[in-house]
Amino acid sequence: MLLSKIQALQTGLHEVKNIVIENLTSQKSQQYLTEELVENQKEREIQKKLFGNYVAVHERTLLELEDSRKIQKEQEEKINILTEENEKFVEIRGKFNEENEKIREELGEMKRKLEDFEENLTSQKSQEQENREILIAKLTEEFAECEKEREIQKKQFEDYVDVHEGTLLELEDSRKIQKEQNEKINILTEENEKFSDIRQKLNEENEKLREELQELKLKLESIEENKTFQIFDNDRELANSFRDWLEGPKGQKLPFDISLRVLTAGVWPMVQCTPVVLPQELAMAYDMFTAFYTEKHTGRKLTINTLLGNADVKATFYPSPIASESNEEDGSGPSKAGEEPKERKPENKILQVTTHQMIILLQFNHHKVISCQQLLDDLKIPEKELKRCLYSLALSKLSQRILTRKGPKGRDMIDMSDKFMVNDNFQSKLTHVKVQLVSRNVESEPEIKETRQKVDDHPSSDDRKLEVEAAIVRIMKARKRLNHNNLVTEVTQQLRHRFMPFQTIIKQRIEILIEREFLQRDEHDRRSYSYIA
């Protein structure tokens, strides 16, 4: 508002100045006009200064107004917050008052309960006094009963003393019986010595009988050779007629040579064989032979026995390149630094194996790696026979390891999870390699424990224990003093032609003989024994 008024005053002054100048030009002189102009300029400068001061003051007032408005807004917000908090506080105070009233009511109830409890205590005290009197009466009665029981126990103890004296007499009788048993053992040792002499004579007679049996065997072998020559002639005729039948219209030429022998179950001692899954080539040849044989001999039935057959398998090995020198036993180790590996040519070998081994080897025409469990599922060979064949092919002599096993090293047994593959680094100077079938009838730990338990539980085990005792007494009577290990070895050497005694049984018999006063331990060396005459 002030600025607009000042601007209006300035415009009015300019108009007045123009009118005055026009009027004075005609009346006054130029000096007077100049003086007035100077004065007007001075007034104008003063007005400008006043106006500038006013503008500065006005700007400050505007800034102060803005700050005061901001402060007012903040105060209004704080007032709103405080009003909300006051309302909440009023609500909380109301709740707090309600809770205080509830607590007061609860305290009143507690006071009432305490008063009731004190009344009950007073009544209980009187009851406790009565109960104490009753308990004292009961305790006196029980004390009297305890005294009666003590008298009974005294009588029982006296009876026990009498019985103990009787047991002492029985112990003396048992010692007498034990001495009699010791005398019997001495008699048995003497009889065993006599028995050893008789046994030597029997051994001499057995040797004579063996010589006579050998002569009889030689005679029987000569007779059997004549029979086998006749059988071989029949087999040759059968093989020749089967070849002619294959070349005929009903047959089909086989990609390999096969010779089959027909055995009569009643004449030959046959081994029971579970049926296995034959390879496709063998199954085709077997079907052709059965068709040929049933045409020639009607009413007969053929069953293949894979336990009695053998085969020649042509195998080609593709060895990996090796250095001129190696560290491995089979010559397939790493080459030395700076030497180029030599290439090895494929090697052809003819493997002389059993029928089951041949069936296993033919599986590697279709699989690079195969597990023991997969072979069992695919071929249906019994587990023991399968492990036996795999052991002879993979874990026997180095010159016969056709297969390699992927499994933990240092383990001599074959597990069902073990995997096998062809040993391409197999080497042999011979073209025909005969793979021996290893017999591995090794029992596991549970089976060993079971057989030992059966032997110990057998009725003849008591006789064996007596024989062990007699052998110990006989040895100690001759040696007078022996170490434990030497005594065990001599006892096993004396009894091994009859049975192999366990070390635990020998140790038990030694302890029993010490109790019976046949032996005694050395005072200086507890591992040595001496004989008591």
C-alpha positions as CSV (number, residue, x, y, z in Angstrom):
1,M,0.0,0.0,0.0
2,L,2.8,2.5,0.9
3,L,4.6,1.8,-2.4
4,S,1.5,2.6,-4.4
5,K,1.0,5.9,-2.5
6,I,4.6,6.9,-3.0
7,Q,4.4,6.2,-6.7
8,A,1.2,8.3,-6.9
9,L,2.9,11.2,-5.1
10,Q,5.9,11.0,-7.5
11,T,3.6,11.2,-10.6
12,G,1.7,14.2,-9.0
13,L,5.0,16.0,-8.3
14,H,6.1,15.5,-11.9
15,E,2.9,17.0,-13.2
16,V,3.1,20.0,-10.8
17,K,6.7,20.5,-11.9
18,N,5.8,20.6,-15.5
19,I,2.9,23.1,-14.9
20,V,5.1,25.4,-12.7
21,I,7.9,25.3,-15.3
22,E,5.5,26.3,-18.0
23,N,4.1,29.1,-15.9
24,L,7.4,30.4,-14.7
25,T,9.1,30.4,-18.0
26,S,7.1,33.2,-19.0
27,Q,7.3,35.1,-15.6
28,K,10.6,34.2,-13.9
29,S,14.1,34.1,-15.0
30,Q,16.2,31.1,-15.8
31,Q,18.2,31.4,-12.5
32,Y,15.2,31.0,-10.4
33,L,14.2,27.9,-12.4
34,T,17.6,26.4,-12.0
35,E,17.6,27.0,-8.2
36,E,14.2,25.3,-7.9
37,L,15.4,22.4,-10.1
38,V,18.4,21.9,-7.8
39,E,16.2,21.9,-4.7
40,N,13.8,19.5,-6.4
41,Q,16.7,17.1,-7.2
42,K,17.8,17.2,-3.6
43,E,14.3,16.4,-2.4
44,R,14.1,13.6,-4.9
45,E,17.4,12.0,-3.6
46,I,16.2,12.3,-0.1
47,Q,12.9,10.6,-1.1
48,K,14.9,7.8,-2.9
49,K,17.0,7.2,0.3
50,L,13.8,7.1,2.4
51,F,12.2,4.8,-0.1
52,G,15.3,2.4,-0.1
53,N,15.3,2.3,3.7
54,Y,11.6,1.6,3.7
55,V,12.0,-1.3,1.2
56,A,14.7,-2.9,3.4
57,V,12.6,-2.6,6.5
58,H,9.6,-4.0,4.7
59,E,11.6,-7.0,3.4
60,R,12.8,-7.8,7.0
61,T,9.3,-7.6,8.3
62,L,8.1,-10.0,5.5
63,L,10.9,-12.5,6.4
64,E,10.0,-12.2,10.1
65,L,6.3,-12.8,9.2
66,E,7.2,-16.0,7.3
67,D,9.3,-17.3,10.2
68,S,6.6,-16.5,12.7
69,R,4.1,-18.4,10.5
70,K,6.4,-21.4,10.3
71,I,6.8,-21.4,14.1
72,Q,3.1,-21.0,14.5
73,K,2.5,-24.1,12.3
74,E,5.0,-26.1,14.3
75,Q,3.4,-25.0,17.5
76,E,0.0,-26.0,16.2
77,E,1.3,-29.4,15.3
78,K,2.9,-29.9,18.7
79,I,-0.3,-28.7,20.3
80,N,-2.2,-31.4,18.3
81,I,0.2,-34.1,19.3
82,L,0.0,-33.0,22.9
83,T,-3.8,-33.1,22.8
84,E,-3.7,-36.6,21.3
85,E,-1.3,-37.7,24.0
86,N,-3.4,-36.2,26.7
87,E,-6.4,-38.1,25.4
88,K,-4.4,-41.3,25.4
89,F,-3.2,-40.5,28.9
90,V,-6.7,-40.0,30.0
91,E,-7.7,-43.4,28.6
92,I,-4.7,-45.0,30.3
93,R,-5.5,-43.4,33.6
94,G,-9.0,-44.7,33.4
95,K,-7.8,-48.2,32.7
96,F,-5.2,-47.9,35.5
97,N,-8.0,-46.8,37.9
98,E,-10.1,-49.8,36.9
99,E,-7.1,-52.1,37.4
100,N,-6.5,-50.5,40.8
101,E,-10.1,-51.2,41.8
102,K,-9.7,-54.9,40.7
103,I,-6.4,-55.2,42.7
104,R,-8.2,-53.8,45.7
105,E,-11.0,-56.3,45.4
106,E,-8.4,-59.1,45.0
107,L,-6.5,-57.9,48.1
108,G,-9.7,-57.9,50.0
109,E,-10.4,-61.5,49.0
110,M,-6.8,-62.5,49.9
111,K,-7.2,-61.0,53.3
112,R,-10.4,-63.0,53.8
113,K,-8.6,-66.2,52.6
114,L,-5.7,-65.5,55.1
115,E,-8.2,-65.2,57.9
116,D,-9.8,-68.5,56.9
117,F,-6.4,-70.1,56.6
118,E,-5.4,-69.0,60.1
119,E,-8.6,-70.5,61.4
120,N,-7.9,-73.8,59.6
121,L,-4.3,-73.8,61.0
122,T,-5.6,-73.5,64.5
123,S,-7.9,-76.5,63.9
124,Q,-5.2,-78.5,62.2
125,K,-2.8,-78.0,65.1
126,S,-5.2,-79.7,67.4
127,Q,-5.7,-82.5,64.9
128,E,-1.9,-83.0,64.5
129,Q,-1.5,-83.4,68.3
130,E,-4.1,-86.2,68.1
131,N,-2.3,-87.8,65.1
132,R,1.1,-87.7,67.0
133,E,-0.4,-89.5,69.9
134,I,-1.8,-92.1,67.4
135,L,1.7,-92.4,65.7
136,I,3.5,-92.9,69.0
137,A,1.1,-95.7,69.8
138,K,1.7,-97.4,66.4
139,L,5.5,-97.0,66.8
140,T,5.5,-98.7,70.1
141,E,3.5,-101.6,68.6
142,E,6.0,-101.8,65.6
143,F,9.0,-101.8,68.0
144,A,7.5,-104.7,69.9
145,E,7.1,-106.6,66.5
146,C,10.7,-105.8,65.5
147,E,11.9,-107.3,68.8
148,K,10.0,-110.5,68.0
149,E,11.5,-110.6,64.4
150,R,15.0,-110.2,65.9
151,E,14.4,-113.2,68.0
152,I,13.3,-115.1,64.9
153,Q,16.4,-114.0,63.0
154,K,18.7,-115.2,65.8
155,K,17.1,-118.6,65.6
156,Q,17.5,-118.5,61.7
157,F,21.2,-117.5,62.1
158,E,21.8,-120.4,64.5
159,D,20.2,-122.8,61.9
160,Y,22.4,-121.2,59.2
161,V,25.5,-121.9,61.2
162,D,24.5,-125.5,61.5
163,V,23.9,-125.7,57.7
164,H,27.3,-124.1,57.0
165,E,29.0,-126.7,59.1
166,G,27.2,-129.3,56.9
167,T,28.4,-127.5,53.7
168,L,32.0,-127.6,55.0
169,L,31.6,-131.4,55.4
170,E,30.3,-131.6,51.8
171,L,33.3,-129.6,50.6
172,E,35.7,-132.0,52.2
173,D,33.8,-134.8,50.5
174,S,34.0,-133.0,47.1
175,R,37.8,-132.6,47.6
176,K,38.0,-136.3,48.1
177,I,36.0,-136.9,44.9
178,Q,38.3,-134.4,43.1
179,K,41.4,-136.4,44.2
180,E,39.7,-139.5,42.9
181,Q,39.1,-137.7,39.6
182,N,42.8,-136.7,39.5
183,E,43.7,-140.3,39.9
184,K,41.4,-141.2,37.1
185,I,43.1,-138.6,34.9
186,N,46.4,-140.2,35.6
187,I,45.0,-143.5,34.7
188,L,43.6,-142.0,31.5
189,T,47.0,-140.5,30.6
190,E,48.6,-143.9,30.9
191,E,45.8,-145.4,28.8
192,N,46.4,-142.6,26.2
193,E,50.0,-143.5,26.1
194,K,49.0,-147.1,25.5
195,F,46.5,-145.9,22.9
196,S,49.2,-144.0,21.1
197,D,51.2,-147.2,20.7
198,I,48.2,-149.0,19.4
199,R,47.5,-146.1,17.1
200,Q,51.0,-146.3,15.6
201,K,50.4,-150.0,14.9
202,L,47.1,-149.1,13.3
203,N,48.8,-146.5,11.2
204,E,51.2,-149.1,9.9
205,E,48.3,-151.4,9.1
206,N,46.5,-148.5,7.4
207,E,49.6,-147.8,5.2
208,K,49.5,-151.5,4.1
209,L,45.8,-151.2,3.3
210,R,46.4,-148.0,1.4
211,E,49.1,-149.8,-0.8
212,E,46.6,-152.5,-1.5
213,L,43.9,-149.9,-2.3
214,Q,46.2,-148.2,-4.7
215,E,46.8,-151.5,-6.5
216,L,43.1,-152.0,-6.7
217,K,42.6,-148.4,-8.0
218,L,45.2,-149.0,-10.8
219,K,43.3,-152.0,-11.8
220,L,39.9,-150.2,-11.8
221,E,41.5,-147.2,-13.7
222,S,42.6,-149.6,-16.4
223,I,39.0,-151.0,-16.6
224,E,37.5,-147.5,-16.6
225,E,39.9,-146.4,-19.4
226,N,38.6,-149.1,-21.6
227,K,35.0,-147.9,-20.8
228,T,35.9,-144.3,-21.5
229,F,37.4,-145.2,-24.9
230,Q,34.1,-146.7,-25.8
231,I,32.3,-143.6,-24.5
232,F,34.6,-141.3,-26.5
233,D,33.9,-143.4,-29.7
234,N,30.2,-142.9,-29.1
235,D,30.7,-139.1,-28.5
236,R,32.7,-138.9,-31.8
237,E,29.9,-140.6,-33.7
238,L,27.3,-138.3,-32.1
239,A,29.4,-135.2,-32.9
240,N,29.9,-136.3,-36.5
241,S,26.2,-137.0,-37.0
242,F,25.3,-133.6,-35.4
243,R,27.7,-131.8,-37.9
244,D,26.0,-133.6,-40.8
245,W,22.6,-132.6,-39.4
246,L,23.7,-128.9,-39.2
247,E,24.8,-129.0,-42.8
248,G,21.4,-130.4,-43.8
249,P,18.1,-128.6,-44.6
250,K,16.9,-128.5,-40.9
251,G,20.2,-127.3,-39.4
252,Q,22.0,-124.0,-39.5
253,K,25.8,-123.5,-39.6
254,L,27.2,-122.2,-36.3
255,P,29.8,-119.5,-36.1
256,F,31.9,-121.6,-33.7
257,D,32.8,-125.2,-33.0
258,I,31.0,-127.0,-30.3
259,S,31.3,-130.5,-28.9
260,L,28.6,-131.9,-26.6
261,R,28.6,-135.0,-24.5
262,V,25.4,-136.7,-23.4
263,L,25.7,-138.3,-19.9
264,T,23.2,-140.6,-18.3
265,A,22.0,-139.4,-14.9
266,G,21.9,-142.8,-13.3
267,V,25.4,-143.9,-14.4
268,W,27.5,-140.7,-14.0
269,P,27.8,-138.9,-10.6
270,M,26.0,-135.7,-11.5
271,V,26.4,-132.4,-9.6
272,Q,23.2,-130.5,-9.1
273,C,23.3,-127.3,-11.2
274,T,20.8,-124.4,-11.1
275,P,19.7,-123.2,-14.5
276,V,21.5,-120.1,-15.7
277,V,20.8,-117.6,-18.5
278,L,22.8,-118.6,-21.6
279,P,24.1,-116.1,-24.2
280,Q,22.2,-115.9,-27.4
281,E,24.8,-117.9,-29.4
282,L,25.0,-120.7,-26.9
283,A,21.2,-120.9,-26.5
284,M,20.8,-121.2,-30.3
285,A,23.3,-124.1,-30.4
286,Y,21.7,-125.8,-27.5
287,D,18.3,-125.6,-29.0
288,M,19.6,-127.1,-32.3
289,F,21.3,-130.0,-30.5
290,T,18.1,-130.7,-28.5
291,A,16.1,-130.7,-31.8
292,F,18.7,-133.1,-33.4
293,Y,18.8,-135.4,-30.3
294,T,15.0,-135.6,-29.8
295,E,14.7,-136.6,-33.5
296,K,17.2,-139.4,-33.0
297,H,16.0,-140.5,-29.5
298,T,12.4,-139.9,-28.9
299,G,11.1,-139.7,-25.3
300,R,14.4,-138.5,-23.8
301,K,14.9,-135.1,-22.1
302,L,18.1,-133.1,-22.1
303,T,19.2,-130.6,-19.4
304,I,22.4,-128.7,-19.8
305,N,24.9,-128.8,-16.9
306,T,27.1,-125.7,-17.0
307,L,29.3,-126.8,-14.0
308,L,30.9,-129.6,-16.1
309,G,31.8,-127.8,-19.3
310,N,34.7,-125.7,-20.5
311,A,35.4,-123.4,-23.5
312,D,38.1,-121.7,-25.5
313,V,37.3,-118.0,-25.8
314,K,39.1,-115.8,-28.4
315,A,39.9,-112.5,-26.7
316,T,41.4,-109.3,-28.3
317,F,43.1,-106.9,-25.9
318,Y,43.7,-103.2,-26.9
319,P,46.4,-102.1,-24.5
320,S,47.1,-98.4,-23.8
321,P,50.4,-96.9,-24.9
322,I,53.2,-97.3,-22.2
323,A,56.7,-96.2,-21.7
324,S,59.8,-98.4,-22.1
325,E,60.1,-98.7,-18.3
326,S,57.3,-98.8,-15.8
327,N,56.9,-99.3,-12.1
328,E,53.8,-101.5,-12.1
329,E,53.9,-105.2,-11.8
330,D,51.9,-105.8,-15.0
331,G,54.0,-103.3,-17.1
332,S,51.3,-100.7,-17.4
333,G,52.8,-98.0,-15.2
334,P,53.4,-94.3,-16.1
335,S,56.3,-93.4,-18.4
336,K,59.4,-91.4,-17.4
337,A,59.6,-87.7,-18.0
338,G,60.9,-86.9,-21.5
339,E,60.0,-90.3,-23.0
340,E,57.3,-90.7,-25.6
341,P,55.0,-93.7,-24.8
342,K,55.3,-96.6,-27.1
343,E,52.2,-97.9,-28.9
344,R,51.3,-101.5,-28.3
345,K,49.5,-103.6,-30.9
346,P,46.3,-105.4,-30.1
347,E,47.0,-108.9,-28.7
348,N,44.9,-111.9,-29.5
349,K,44.7,-114.7,-26.8
350,I,42.7,-117.9,-26.5
351,L,41.4,-118.2,-23.0
352,Q,40.7,-121.7,-21.7
353,V,37.9,-121.2,-19.1
354,T,34.9,-122.9,-17.6
355,T,31.4,-122.5,-18.9
356,H,30.4,-120.0,-16.2
357,Q,33.6,-118.0,-16.8
358,M,32.8,-117.9,-20.6
359,I,29.2,-116.7,-19.9
360,I,30.6,-113.9,-17.7
361,L,33.3,-112.9,-20.3
362,L,30.8,-112.7,-23.1
363,Q,28.8,-110.0,-21.2
364,F,31.7,-107.6,-21.8
365,N,30.9,-107.6,-25.5
366,H,27.9,-105.5,-24.6
367,H,29.1,-103.7,-21.4
368,K,32.3,-101.8,-20.7
369,V,31.7,-101.9,-16.9
370,I,29.4,-104.2,-15.1
371,S,28.8,-104.8,-11.4
372,C,28.6,-108.1,-9.5
373,Q,25.0,-107.5,-8.7
374,Q,24.1,-106.8,-12.3
375,L,25.8,-110.1,-13.4
376,L,23.9,-112.0,-10.7
377,D,20.6,-110.5,-11.9
378,D,21.3,-111.0,-15.6
379,L,22.9,-114.5,-15.6
380,K,21.2,-116.1,-12.5
381,I,24.5,-117.8,-11.6
382,P,24.5,-118.7,-7.8
383,E,26.2,-116.0,-5.8
384,K,29.0,-118.3,-4.4
385,E,29.8,-119.6,-7.9
386,L,29.7,-116.1,-9.4
387,K,32.1,-114.7,-6.8
388,R,34.4,-117.7,-7.3
389,C,34.6,-117.2,-11.1
390,L,35.1,-113.4,-10.7
391,Y,37.9,-114.0,-8.1
392,S,39.7,-116.3,-10.6
393,L,39.3,-113.8,-13.4
394,A,40.2,-110.6,-11.5
395,L,42.0,-111.4,-8.2
396,S,44.0,-114.5,-8.8
397,K,47.6,-114.6,-10.3
398,L,48.8,-111.7,-12.3
399,S,49.2,-113.9,-15.3
400,Q,45.5,-114.8,-15.2
401,R,43.9,-111.4,-14.4
402,I,41.6,-111.0,-17.5
403,L,39.4,-108.5,-15.6
404,T,40.1,-105.6,-13.3
405,R,38.0,-104.6,-10.3
406,K,36.9,-101.1,-9.4
407,G,36.7,-101.1,-5.7
408,P,38.6,-100.5,-2.4
409,K,42.2,-101.7,-2.6
410,G,43.6,-104.2,-0.2
411,R,40.3,-106.1,0.2
412,D,40.6,-109.8,-0.7
413,M,36.8,-110.5,-0.7
414,I,34.4,-109.7,-3.5
415,D,31.4,-107.5,-2.7
416,M,28.1,-107.3,-4.6
417,S,28.7,-103.6,-5.3
418,D,32.2,-104.2,-6.9
419,K,32.4,-103.3,-10.6
420,F,34.5,-105.1,-13.2
421,M,36.0,-104.2,-16.6
422,V,38.3,-105.8,-19.2
423,N,42.0,-105.6,-18.4
424,D,43.3,-104.3,-21.7
425,N,46.8,-104.2,-20.3
426,F,46.8,-108.0,-19.9
427,Q,50.0,-109.6,-21.0
428,S,51.1,-113.2,-21.4
429,K,53.9,-115.0,-23.3
430,L,51.5,-117.8,-24.1
431,T,48.8,-117.7,-26.8
432,H,46.6,-120.2,-24.9
433,V,46.0,-119.0,-21.4
434,K,44.4,-121.4,-19.0
435,V,42.5,-119.7,-16.2
436,Q,42.5,-121.8,-13.1
437,L,39.2,-121.8,-11.1
438,V,40.2,-120.8,-7.6
439,S,38.4,-122.6,-4.8
440,R,37.5,-120.0,-2.1
441,N,35.4,-121.6,0.6
442,V,36.2,-118.9,3.1
443,E,33.7,-118.4,5.9
444,S,32.7,-115.1,7.2
445,E,33.1,-114.1,10.9
446,P,29.4,-115.0,11.8
447,E,29.7,-118.4,10.1
448,I,33.0,-119.1,11.9
449,K,31.4,-118.2,15.3
450,E,28.4,-120.4,14.4
451,T,30.6,-123.5,13.6
452,R,32.6,-123.0,16.7
453,Q,29.4,-122.8,18.8
454,K,28.2,-126.0,17.1
455,V,31.4,-127.8,17.9
456,D,31.4,-126.6,21.5
457,D,27.8,-127.6,22.0
458,H,28.3,-131.1,20.4
459,P,28.2,-134.0,22.8
460,S,31.7,-135.1,21.8
461,S,33.2,-131.8,23.0
462,D,33.4,-133.1,26.6
463,D,35.5,-136.0,25.3
464,R,37.7,-133.5,23.5
465,K,38.2,-131.5,26.6
466,L,39.4,-134.6,28.5
467,E,41.8,-135.4,25.6
468,V,43.2,-131.9,25.8
469,E,43.7,-132.3,29.6
470,A,45.4,-135.7,29.1
471,A,47.7,-134.2,26.4
472,I,48.7,-131.3,28.7
473,V,49.4,-133.6,31.6
474,R,51.4,-136.0,29.4
475,I,53.6,-133.1,27.9
476,M,54.2,-131.5,31.3
477,K,55.0,-134.8,32.9
478,A,57.8,-135.3,30.3
479,R,59.0,-131.6,30.2
480,K,58.5,-130.7,33.9
481,R,58.5,-126.9,33.0
482,L,57.2,-125.1,29.9
483,N,56.3,-121.7,28.6
484,H,52.6,-121.0,27.7
485,N,53.2,-120.6,23.9
486,N,55.4,-123.7,23.7
487,L,52.8,-125.8,25.6
488,V,50.0,-124.6,23.3
489,T,52.0,-125.5,20.2
490,E,52.9,-129.0,21.5
491,V,49.3,-129.7,22.5
492,T,48.1,-128.8,19.0
493,Q,50.8,-130.9,17.3
494,Q,49.8,-133.9,19.4
495,L,46.1,-133.5,18.7
496,R,46.0,-132.2,15.1
497,H,45.7,-135.7,13.6
498,R,42.4,-136.1,15.5
499,F,41.1,-132.5,15.7
500,M,42.4,-128.9,15.9
501,P,41.8,-127.6,19.5
502,F,41.1,-123.9,19.9
503,Q,43.6,-121.9,22.0
504,T,40.7,-120.8,24.3
505,I,39.9,-124.4,25.2
506,I,43.6,-125.2,25.9
507,K,43.8,-122.1,28.1
508,Q,40.6,-123.2,30.0
509,R,42.0,-126.7,30.5
510,I,45.3,-125.3,31.9
511,E,43.4,-123.2,34.4
512,I,41.3,-126.2,35.5
513,L,44.5,-128.3,35.9
514,I,46.0,-125.6,38.1
515,E,42.9,-125.6,40.3
516,R,43.2,-129.4,40.6
517,E,46.9,-129.0,41.6
518,F,48.3,-130.9,38.5
519,L,50.2,-127.7,37.4
520,Q,51.4,-124.5,39.1
521,R,52.5,-121.1,37.8
522,D,56.1,-120.0,38.1
523,E,56.6,-117.4,40.8
524,H,59.1,-115.4,38.7
525,D,57.4,-115.9,35.2
526,R,53.6,-116.0,35.3
527,R,53.5,-117.2,31.7
528,S,55.4,-120.5,32.6
529,Y,54.0,-123.6,34.2
530,S,55.6,-126.5,36.1
531,Y,54.4,-130.0,36.7
532,I,53.4,-131.1,40.3
533,A,54.4,-134.7,40.9
